[in-house]
Amino acid sequence: MTQDMSGVGEHYAATGVVLRIRAALASLGPEDRPLGTRELGAMDQFHTRGHGATAELAELAGIESTDRVLDLGCGIGGPARLIAASRGCRVIGVDLSEGFVEAARYLSLRTGQQQRVEFHAGSALALDFADASFDVVLLQHVAMNIADRPRLYREIRRLLAPGGRFATYDVVRGEGEALYPAPWARDSRDSFLLDAQATREAVEAAGLRVRAWLDDTPAARSWAAQLKAAASATTSTTSTTSATPGLGVVMGPDFPVQAGNHARNLLEGRVGVLMAVFEAV
Ligand SMILES: C[S@@+](CC[C@H](N)C(=O)[O-])C[C@H]1O[C@@H](n2cnc3c(N)ncnc32)[C@H](O)[C@@H]1O
């Protein structure tokens, strides 16, 4: 059965996100002052452990300046910008959310990176790039929104050139049920978690073999514990920066609740986090 994407689409609809981002960045100076990618803080890294995880995934995948890189489910483009800046490569991002793509383009102009990154709206399940167009495909915190994993991983395999790498950093099922709303879904209807072993089997069935495999759950739990401590230290219950500074600007006032549930899910073992790199066979 084809997945109805409307729930995922509504969750990430991001109405007016460019205006909110522009307002949030006003304190950093006028619109025409170029921003460094790090000045955006946690705002544009929509996944567990933020910048650190993106940098580690890029290192694990061995991304080089000549690699053609595709970031699937790129969000507002933070990972693409970070990888383009740190590895010297070009990155194309694709995301289901038109609002996020608009924000990704805006932030790339603000950071002066429009020559190195480009963004398009589209679904990871139906891409019109030619076969073997990329050396690296990234997927960070996206798979849990996609029911048809065999199709997702077949599409990724199709896009990889010989010797290409698929680098994934995703939330996986743990023991017990996840709590919602989570940062990736308002309720369980738009959440399709697999455990780490089932993820591996689904990726391998698409013609990819494991090159690096890391259970990131312990690092994710430490990060969650720090966030929880920071959140309880803040006196404001409405601040969009209380749990994960910056992402509230993108996701709106419900984000602290979503982030709090993500921390609980990690700390209570309901979910884990997997970082892995596969290569095309
Ligand atoms: C939690 S965010 C992660 C964004 C980005 N990868 C990052 O780490 O900053 C999940 C993203 O996946 C996108 N997404 C979900 N399902 C998708 C699909 N079928 N095709 C493309 N993007 C999708 C959402 O719109 C959202 O931007």
The ligand as an SDF file (V2000), in Angstrom:
LIG
                    3D

 27 29  0  0  0  0  0  0  0  0999 V2000
   14.1420   15.1670   11.3270 C   0  0  0  0  0  0  0  0  0  0  0  0
   14.2720   16.0250    9.8070 S   0  0  0  0  0  0  0  0  0  0  0  0
   16.0100   15.7930    9.3910 C   0  0  0  0  0  0  0  0  0  0  0  0
   16.5160   16.8530    8.4280 C   0  0  0  0  0  0  0  0  0  0  0  0
   18.0050   16.7480    8.0520 C   0  0  0  0  0  0  0  0  0  0  0  0
   18.3350   15.4500    7.5270 N   0  0  0  0  0  0  0  0  0  0  0  0
   18.8710   17.0620    9.2350 C   0  0  0  0  0  0  0  0  0  0  0  0
   19.4110   16.1200    9.8140 O   0  0  0  0  0  0  0  0  0  0  0  0
   19.0250   18.2430    9.5740 O   0  0  0  0  0  0  0  0  0  0  0  0
   13.4870   14.8780    8.6910 C   0  0  0  0  0  0  0  0  0  0  0  0
   13.3610   15.4430    7.2840 C   0  0  0  0  0  0  0  0  0  0  0  0
   12.9910   14.4020    6.3780 O   0  0  0  0  0  0  0  0  0  0  0  0
   12.1030   14.9480    5.4310 C   0  0  0  0  0  0  0  0  0  0  0  0
   11.3450   13.8300    4.8400 N   0  0  0  0  0  0  0  0  0  0  0  0
   10.5020   12.9680    5.4450 C   0  0  0  0  0  0  0  0  0  0  0  0
   10.0180   12.0730    4.5580 N   0  0  0  0  0  0  0  0  0  0  0  0
   10.5930   12.3670    3.3590 C   0  0  0  0  0  0  0  0  0  0  0  0
   10.5230   11.8070    2.0600 C   0  0  0  0  0  0  0  0  0  0  0  0
    9.7260   10.7630    1.7680 N   0  0  0  0  0  0  0  0  0  0  0  0
   11.2550   12.3670    1.0710 N   0  0  0  0  0  0  0  0  0  0  0  0
   12.0370   13.4550    1.3060 C   0  0  0  0  0  0  0  0  0  0  0  0
   12.1520   14.0280    2.5300 N   0  0  0  0  0  0  0  0  0  0  0  0
   11.4480   13.4850    3.5410 C   0  0  0  0  0  0  0  0  0  0  0  0
   11.2560   15.9140    6.2400 C   0  0  0  0  0  0  0  0  0  0  0  0
   10.5780   16.8450    5.4490 O   0  0  0  0  0  0  0  0  0  0  0  0
   12.3100   16.5250    7.1600 C   0  0  0  0  0  0  0  0  0  0  0  0
   12.9010   17.6570    6.5950 O   0  0  0  0  0  0  0  0  0  0  0  0
  1  2  1  0
  2  3  1  0
  2 10  1  0
  3  4  1  0
  4  5  1  0
  5  6  1  0
  5  7  1  0
  7  8  2  0
  7  9  1  0
 10 11  1  0
 11 12  1  0
 11 26  1  0
 12 13  1  0
 13 14  1  0
 13 24  1  0
 14 15  1  0
 14 23  1  0
 15 16  2  0
 16 17  1  0
 17 18  1  0
 17 23  2  0
 18 19  1  0
 18 20  2  0
 20 21  1  0
 21 22  2  0
 22 23  1  0
 24 25  1  0
 24 26  1  0
 26 27  1  0
M  CHG  2   2   1   9  -1
M  END
$$$$
